[in-house]
Amino acid sequence: MKRNIAIVTIDLDVEQIVNRYDGYKQAILDYNETQNEALVLKVPFGQEKEATIAQLKELFKEHTEIDAVLFATNYLAISGLTALKEMGKVVDADFSVIAYDDGDVFKLHTPQISALGQPLEEIAERIISLILMQLSSKEVLETERVILSGELIVR
């Protein structure tokens, strides 16, 4: 079982990003682990990829105990995989990577990267439906909160 799980997220107050970080913290607590704040990297929004890669390398060098890392976005995961490759660190049974937003790049990586996939088609359909309802209404409709289930894709 992994005990030293880092999270790399964006330093941005947006609901889905905040929820991902909150879920990480809750999962750590659920397994009776104490959250190590040193294993949390909040990357400034809009930061250049090279700067992010440098921060990731520093995180992995300073905290060799990390045995898994969760990336809160797919582009952070790609930067993370780049940093790991440049450091010569391999993803294997001793070091796991999981990303949000599944993509082809994670299937092409060796070994393949596990991901938290979102139902993109269903999200798009719901957005279009809600926009069309709003546009066709003569009154302002109440805000509707829609929660769709994601899928853990273990590879």
C-alpha positions as CSV (number, residue, x, y, z in Angstrom):
1,M,0.0,0.0,0.0
2,K,1.2,3.5,-0.9
3,R,1.9,5.7,2.2
4,N,3.6,8.8,0.8
5,I,1.2,10.1,-1.8
6,A,1.9,13.5,-3.2
7,I,-0.6,15.7,-5.0
8,V,0.2,18.2,-7.7
9,T,-2.6,20.7,-8.3
10,I,-3.2,24.2,-9.5
11,D,-3.2,27.1,-7.1
12,L,-6.7,28.3,-8.3
13,D,-10.0,28.7,-6.5
14,V,-12.1,26.8,-9.0
15,E,-14.7,24.3,-7.7
16,Q,-13.4,21.2,-9.6
17,I,-9.8,21.8,-8.6
18,V,-10.7,22.5,-5.0
19,N,-12.9,19.3,-5.0
20,R,-10.0,17.2,-6.3
21,Y,-7.7,18.5,-3.6
22,D,-10.4,18.0,-0.9
23,G,-10.9,14.4,-2.2
24,Y,-7.2,13.7,-1.9
25,K,-7.2,15.0,1.7
26,Q,-10.2,12.9,2.6
27,A,-8.8,9.8,1.1
28,I,-5.6,10.3,3.2
29,L,-7.7,10.6,6.3
30,D,-9.9,7.6,5.4
31,Y,-6.7,5.4,5.4
32,N,-5.7,6.8,8.9
33,E,-2.8,8.6,7.5
34,T,-1.6,12.1,8.4
35,Q,-1.5,14.5,5.5
36,N,2.1,15.7,4.9
37,E,1.7,19.2,3.6
38,A,5.2,19.0,2.1
39,L,3.8,16.5,-0.4
40,V,1.4,19.0,-1.8
41,L,2.5,21.1,-4.7
42,K,0.2,23.9,-5.8
43,V,1.4,25.2,-9.2
44,P,0.5,28.8,-10.0
45,F,-2.2,29.0,-12.7
46,G,-0.7,29.9,-16.1
47,Q,2.8,29.1,-15.1
48,E,5.2,28.1,-18.0
49,K,5.6,24.3,-18.4
50,E,9.4,24.5,-17.9
51,A,8.9,26.2,-14.5
52,T,6.4,23.5,-13.5
53,I,8.8,20.8,-14.6
54,A,11.5,22.4,-12.4
55,Q,9.2,22.5,-9.4
56,L,8.2,18.9,-9.9
57,K,11.9,17.8,-10.1
58,E,12.5,19.7,-6.9
59,L,9.6,18.0,-5.2
60,F,10.8,14.5,-6.2
61,K,14.4,15.3,-5.2
62,E,13.5,16.7,-1.8
63,H,11.0,14.0,-1.0
64,T,12.4,10.6,-2.1
65,E,9.9,8.9,0.1
66,I,7.1,9.7,-2.4
67,D,5.7,6.4,-3.7
68,A,2.7,7.8,-5.6
69,V,1.6,11.1,-7.1
70,L,-1.8,12.3,-8.1
71,F,-1.9,15.0,-10.8
72,A,-5.1,17.2,-10.6
73,T,-5.1,17.9,-14.4
74,N,-3.9,16.1,-17.5
75,Y,-1.4,18.8,-18.4
76,L,0.1,18.7,-14.9
77,A,0.5,14.9,-15.4
78,I,2.2,15.4,-18.7
79,S,4.6,17.8,-17.1
80,G,5.1,15.3,-14.2
81,L,5.9,12.5,-16.6
82,T,8.4,14.7,-18.4
83,A,10.1,15.6,-15.1
84,L,10.2,12.0,-14.1
85,K,11.7,11.0,-17.4
86,E,14.3,13.7,-17.2
87,M,15.3,12.5,-13.7
88,G,15.5,8.9,-14.9
89,K,12.7,7.9,-12.4
90,V,10.5,5.1,-13.6
91,V,6.8,4.5,-13.0
92,D,6.6,0.9,-11.7
93,A,5.3,-1.1,-8.7
94,D,7.3,1.1,-6.3
95,F,6.2,4.5,-7.8
96,S,2.7,5.1,-9.1
97,V,1.2,7.9,-11.1
98,I,-2.5,8.7,-11.5
99,A,-3.9,11.5,-13.6
100,Y,-7.2,13.3,-14.0
101,D,-8.8,13.5,-17.4
102,D,-7.8,10.3,-19.3
103,G,-6.1,10.8,-22.6
104,D,-4.3,8.9,-25.3
105,V,-0.9,10.0,-23.9
106,F,-1.5,8.0,-20.8
107,K,-2.3,4.9,-22.8
108,L,0.9,5.3,-24.8
109,H,3.2,5.7,-21.8
110,T,5.0,2.6,-20.7
111,P,3.7,1.4,-18.3
112,Q,0.2,2.9,-19.0
113,I,-0.9,5.6,-16.5
114,S,-4.0,5.1,-14.4
115,A,-6.5,8.0,-14.7
116,L,-9.7,9.4,-13.3
117,G,-11.8,9.7,-16.5
118,Q,-14.7,12.1,-16.8
119,P,-17.8,11.4,-19.0
120,L,-16.9,14.1,-21.5
121,E,-19.8,13.4,-23.9
122,E,-22.3,13.5,-21.1
123,I,-20.9,16.7,-19.8
124,A,-21.1,18.3,-23.2
125,E,-24.6,17.1,-23.7
126,R,-25.7,18.5,-20.3
127,I,-24.1,21.9,-21.0
128,I,-25.7,22.2,-24.4
129,S,-29.1,21.2,-23.0
130,L,-28.9,23.7,-20.1
131,I,-27.8,26.5,-22.4
132,L,-30.6,25.8,-24.8
133,M,-33.1,25.7,-22.0
134,Q,-31.8,29.1,-20.7
135,L,-31.9,30.6,-24.1
136,S,-35.4,29.5,-24.9
137,S,-36.8,30.6,-21.5
138,K,-38.4,34.1,-21.1
139,E,-37.4,34.0,-17.5
140,V,-34.1,33.5,-15.7
141,L,-34.0,29.9,-14.7
142,E,-32.6,28.8,-11.3
143,T,-29.1,27.5,-11.3
144,E,-29.0,23.8,-11.7
145,R,-26.2,21.8,-10.1
146,V,-25.3,18.6,-12.0
147,I,-23.0,16.0,-10.7
148,L,-21.8,13.2,-13.0
149,S,-19.8,10.2,-12.0
150,G,-16.3,9.7,-13.1
151,E,-14.5,6.4,-13.6
152,L,-11.2,5.2,-12.1
153,I,-9.3,3.6,-15.0
154,V,-6.7,1.4,-13.5
155,R,-3.9,0.4,-15.8
